[in-house]
Amino acid sequence: MNIVIVSSEMVPFVKRGGLADVVGSLSKVLVRRGHTVSVFVPLYRVVDKNGYDFEETLSPVEVWVDGSSRKASFFHVNYEGVDVYFVDNPYYFDREEVYSTSQGDYPDNAQRFGFFSLAVVKVITSNMWKVDVVHCNDWETALIPVFLKKIYGMKIPVLLTIHNLAYQGIFPKDTLPRLGLPWDLFTVDALEFYGNINLLKGGIVFSDLINTVSPTYSKEIQEPSFGFGLDGVLRSRRDDLYGILNGIDVDFWNPEKDESIYQKYNADTVEKKLENKLKLQEDMGLMVKKELPLIGWISRLVDQKGLDLFAIIVDELLAGDVGVVVLGSGEEKYQNLMLDLAERCKSKFAVRIGFDPVLANRIYAASDMFLMPSKFEPCGLGQMIALRYGSIPVVHKTGGLADTVIDYTKDPSNGNGFVFEDYKASSFMDALQRALAVYKDDLAWKGLVKRAMALDFSWDKSAGLYEELYSKAKEKIS
């Protein structure tokens, strides 16, 4: 098939979340499986151009947004067989960041991503493009099916993937005409959402098929507790709503080949993993002791990721014989909590505020356990990467975490982590205590680590499921 993927992020060029990993990995696997794949991404100032030849390509198009016409130019890069097209307009994309700064979201994000979406639509509706399916991702590209179906009247199959329903692209209603869209779309059956417009809702309504990034999350978002106001719309599309678990790039996330970790290892040489722990303990100023369990956490420091629970139990946790290393940034109150803990408990707790990809890999390789106590988690990649590196996840049973982590306490023969079901601090602490108890049994823990590292989270199975959805989307309009 000729597949067009449209996304606001893509590794290795620009990454602010798991969306980038998904698009970069899935597109490569689809090419290996015989498809022609084109990916469209905005050309932000922060796009990493190192090692790639950006060549201007295609004819520029004029895009009317916000009362004026602006030019979209296109630059092409071939990335491992994937044709990546960067949409360039300095007014919208030559900025300090991708979505927001410390002062908040860019106020014209609707126009920025409306411009991006309409530029892509103009390219793929031209006679020169043969398109079997368009694969959109999240609210930033959710206007594409709206433009295709309601403005251009084109019968091009569209699949919309929702990576996190909490982010919907909600803007004041007067944004609608500024995007070149008619007022007849400001209805409860289209983009209207409690007096505003909701771009993700428009994508859900007008896409041929919708999917989320895990089977459990596809069910959770049809309930009010996880639906963020869109559960009714999603229930109305339940026959067209699917859940496909994300994969990870197992070539990149590979402790046997990872150049950024202190000591390479695999499931047969897992004893070498210890060298990574001892060196990271030293580098982060923690107590250097091989018997001391090291708990890693790489996360946005926000409520969604379980920081509210962690704040309650952390003193009890650090009262025991453990070391904890955290990498991430987010809400000021949680950053301050982490910095305070690092100051008070220097030998047991270390934190790096921000993101450091080398340190991230070293934490995966060094940790005995990995925390993901998320309140909700559409898929989660961290637990898959941790398992690949033999770091045992401690998780809340939600979304993709529920689909990938089996509780060892309940099922010792198949368990690969420790799971708590009730979103309560006491339940989280219980899961940690169960993990720490098994850690003391050297033979049982080594068996658990080897089982974790043997799991297959590659993209091949998931890519096959996406192929099925692409075919179903084509059938719906044939």
N, C-alpha and C positions, 0 to 999 in steps of 0.2 A: 504494500500500500504506500501511497504518498501521504505522509502524516505531517501535519503542521502543529507544533507545540508552541503555545504562547505563554510566557511567564515573566514575572517581574524580577526573577533571580535565576541564576544558573551557575553551578560550579563548572570550571574553576575561575570564572570571570567575576562574579559578584555573589556574595553569600551573606545573608542576614538571618537565615533560619533554615529549617529542614527542607523547605520547598526547593532551595537551590540544589541540594544533594539529590533529591528525587529527580528533578529535570535533567541534571547532568548525567546521572547513572542510567535512568530509564531510556533516554535518547540513544546512548551508546549501545545498550543491549538490543534495542529495536533495530538499529543498523546491522548489528551482528546477525540478527535473525532475518535479514534480507529486505528490510524496508528502506525507503527513502525518507529521511527525517530532516525537516527544517525547523529550527527553533528561532523565535523572535524574542528579543530582550531589549529593553531601553539601553541606550549608550550613556550611562551615568558617568560623572567625573571619576567616580571611585572604581570603575571597571578596570580590572587588572589586564593590561595589554602585554605584559612581559612574555616574550617568547612566542608571540603570535603575530602574524601579518594581517593587519586590518586593511582590507582593500575596499574602496568605495565601489558599490555595485548597485544594480537596479536603477531605475529612473526615480528621481525624487517625486514625491506626491504632495499636493497642497491639501491641508486638513483644516477645516473650519471648526474652531472651538473658541468659546468665550468671546464671540462677536468679531473675530478676526481670522484671517487665513494665515497659517504658518506652514513652513516647509518641513517635511520629514525626509531626511536623507538616510541612506542605508549603507552599512559596512558589513562585509562578509568575512568570516573566519571558518576554516574547516577544522573541526575538533573531533579527532578520531572517527572520521567518516560522517560526522553530523555537520550539516550546513547551518551555521549560526549567523543570523542576521541581526545586527544591532541598529535600532531605530534612533536616529540622532536628531535632536533639536536642542540647542544650547539653552534656550529660554526655559525649557521645562526640565532638562536633565543635567545641565552643567551646574550642579549644586554640591554643597558640602556632604550631603548624605543622600540615602536612597528614599526613605519615607518621611523622616523627621529629624529634628535636632533635639538638644536638651530642652528647648523651649516648647516642644510639642510637634505634632504632625504639621507638614506643610499645608497651609489653608487651601491651596489650589490642587490638592491631590486628585480630586475628581476630574479636573481639567487635564492634569498631567497624564493620568492613565486613560482618560477618555481619548486624548490625542493619540497616545500609543496604540490603543485598541483600534481606532478608526484608521490609522495609518496601515496597520496590518490588514484590516478588512479591504482597504483599497488595493493592496498588493494581491491578496489571494482571490479577489473577484475579477482580476484582470484576465484577459484571454491567455496570457502566457503561463499561467499557473494551473497545474492539474492537481487538485486536492481531493483526496478520498475522505479525510476526516480532519477536523480542527479540534485540538485538545487544549482547552483553556484551564487556567489554574487560579483559583481564589478571586476575590472581588476585583483585583486590579485588572483582570482580563474578562470579567463577567459581562461587560457591555458588548463583547463581540457577537454572541448569539442575538442580542437585541438589535444591533445594527444590521446583521445579516438577515434576520427574519422580518423585522419591522420597517427598516429603511430601504434595504436593497432587494428584499423579496427573493433572496437566494436560497436554494435548497442544498446547502452544504451541511453535512452531518456535524454536529457539535457535541463533544463530551466535556462536561465541566467537572473538575476535581476540586472538592472542598478539603483543604488541608487543615484548617482550623476555623470552625464556625463562629468563634468569638470575634473575628475580624470580618466586617461585612461591607464596609464602604458606605456609611450612612452620611448623607449630606442634606442641606436645606433644599426645599422643593424648588426654589428659584434656580437651582443648579441644572434642572432638567433642560430648559431651552438653551442654556449656555453650552450644553453638550450636543446641541443640534437635534434634540429629541422632542417629539410633539407632546402636547399636554394630554392627549388621550392615553398616554402611558402612565399618567398619574392617577392610577386606580388601584384598588385593593387586589385586583387580579393581575397587576403588572408590577410597577416599581414603587408604588406608594407604601409607606411604612410609618404608621403613627405620625402622619403629617409631614414626614421627610421623604426622601427617596433612598432606596436601599439597592445598591448596585448588585450585590450578591443575589438578592431576591430576584432581580431581573434575569440574572444568569440561570437561576434555578427554574424559573418559569419558562424561559424560552430555549434552553438547551434540550437536545433530544434525549440525552442520558446524563445522569449525575452519579458521581461516586465519591466516597470518602476513603480515607487511607487506612482503614481497618474494618473488618466485619462488625466488631462490637460497636465501634463509633457510629457506623451507619444506622444502627438501631437506637443508640443513645440519643442521637440528635433529633429523633422523632418524638422525644419526650420533653415536656416543658422544662425539666431540670437541666437539660443540656442543649435545648433548642435555641436559646437566646432570641426568642420571639419568632423564630422561623419554623418551629416544629410543625405547625399546622400546614404551612406551604409544603414542607418536606413530606408530611404524611399524604398530602394530595398527590405527590409524585412517587409514592412508595414503590409502584410497579416499575419505575425507571431509575430507582436508587439502589446502588450497589456499594459493597465494601471490598476494597482490595488492599491487602497489607503491603506497605512499602517494603522494599528490600534495601540492602546496603551494597556499596561497591566493595566486593570482597577482595579485589586486587589492591585497592588502596588501603582498606582496613585489614591489614594482614601482619600480625606480630612477627612472622617469619621473614618479612621483607621490609618492615618499617624502619626507614633510616633515621627517624627522629627519636626513637626510643634508645635507652641506654644499652640494652642487651636484647638481641632478637631471640625468639623462641617459638616453639610450636607445641602441639598437644603431646608429642613424644619427648620433648625436652622442657616440659613445663617447670622443672625445678629451676631453670634459668630465669624464670619470671621474678624470683626472689631478688636477683641483682637489681632489677628495676625498682623494686620497693626500697631497698636499702639506699640506693643513690638518690631517689626522690625524697626520702626522709631527710637525707643530709642536705640536699639542695634547698628544701623548703624550711629548714631549721627545726624539723621535728626530731623527737627522740629516735635515734637509729637503733632499731631492735627488731630482729627478724621475727620473733614470736608475737610482736605487737600487731594486731590486725589493722590494716590501713583501709579507711573508708574514703572513697572518692565521690565527688559530686561536680558535674559540669552542667551548668544550668543558667537560664535567666532567673534573676533573683526577684521573683514576683509570687503573689499568692497562688496563682494557678499551679505553680511547680511544687507546692507543698511547703513553702517557707513558713507559713503560719503554724503548721504542725512542728516543724523543726525548731522554731523559736521556743516552743513549750518544752520539748524533750532534750534540748542540747546539753543543758547542765547535767542532767542525769546521765546522758551518754558519755560525756567527758569525765565524769566521776569514775568511770571504769577504765580498764587498760585498753585504750584505743588511740589511734591517730586519725585525724580527719584532714583532708585537703580539698579545698573548694576553688573552682574557677568559674567566674561569671560576673554579670553586672545586672543592674535593674533598679528596683525601688530604693530610694535613699535610706529608708528605715532598715531594710535588710542588708544593704551594703554596710551601714554603720554597725549593725549587729555582728556581721562577719569580722569587721576590722576590730571591734571591741574584743571578740572572742580570741582573735589572733594575738592581741596584746595581753589578755589575761591568762591565756593558756598556751604560751609560746611553744612548749615542747609537745603539745598534743593537737594543736589546731593551726592550720595555715590557710591563707586565702590569697588569691590573686584577682583583683577587681579588673574586669575587662575580658578580652578574649585573646588567647595565645594558642594557635593551632599546634605548635610543637609541644607546649605544656599539656594540652588536651590529650594528645597521644600518649604522653608519658604517664598521665594519670590513669588512663585506661590500662596501660601495661603494668603499672605499679600496684594498683589497688587490689585488695582482696575482695572488697565489696563495693557496690556502686549504687548510689541512692537515686530513686525516681518516685518520690511519694506524691505524685501529681494529683491535684483535685480532679482534673480531666486531662486526657492525653490522646489526641486523635489517633496517632500511631506511635510516635516515639522512635527515634533511631538510636538514642544513647544506650538503651538496654540491649539492643542487638550488637552494637559495637563492643559494649562491655563483655557480653558473652563470648564474642569472637576472641577477645583478649584474655578470657578466663577470669574476669572480674564478675563476681556473682551479684546480680541485681536484687535490691530490696525495693519493692514497688507497691503502689496502690492498685487494686484490681479495677481498672477502668480502661476503656478504649483499646489501643494497640498493646498496652501493657498486659491486659487480660488475655489477649490473643497470643502472646509470645512467651510469657513467664508462667511456669507451672510451679506451684508451691511444693518445696521439698518436704516440709513437715507432713503434708497430707499424702504426698505421693513420692516416697524416697526412691522408687525405681525409675521414675521419669522426671522428677523435679529438677529444675535448673535455676531456682531462685527462691526468694521468700516474699510472700504476698500477704497484704492485709486488706480486708474487704470493707470495713467501716472506716470512713474518713474521719478518724479521731486520733489525737496524739497518743493515747494509750495503745491503740491498735498498731500504730506505726512503731512505737517503742517495743511492743511485743514481737513484731517481726524482726526488728534489729536484735533483740535478745535471743531469738531462736537461731538467727544466723550466727551470732557470736558463740552460741553453745556448740553448734556443729563445727565451727572453725577449730575448736579445741580438739576435735577428733581428727587427727592428721590424715588417717586413711580415708575416712568418709569425705573429708574436704577435697583431697586430691582427686577422688573419684568424681565428685561434683564438678570440679574445674575441668577435668578431661571431657566430661559429658557436655558441658557448656561449649567448649571449644569445637566440638564435633558437629554442632548444629549448623544447618545450612540456611542462611538468610540472604542468599544471592538473589538477584533480580529475575532470574530466568522464569521461575514459576509465576511471579507477579506480572512479568511482561507478557506471558501467554494469556493471562486473564485480561490484560488491557487489549490485546489483539481481539479477544472475543467481544469486548465492549465496542471497539471500533467497528467490527462487523455488524453488531446489533444496531449501532447508530446509523450505519448505512442502510440497513434493512428498513428502519423506521421511516425513511423518507423516499424509499424506492417505490 
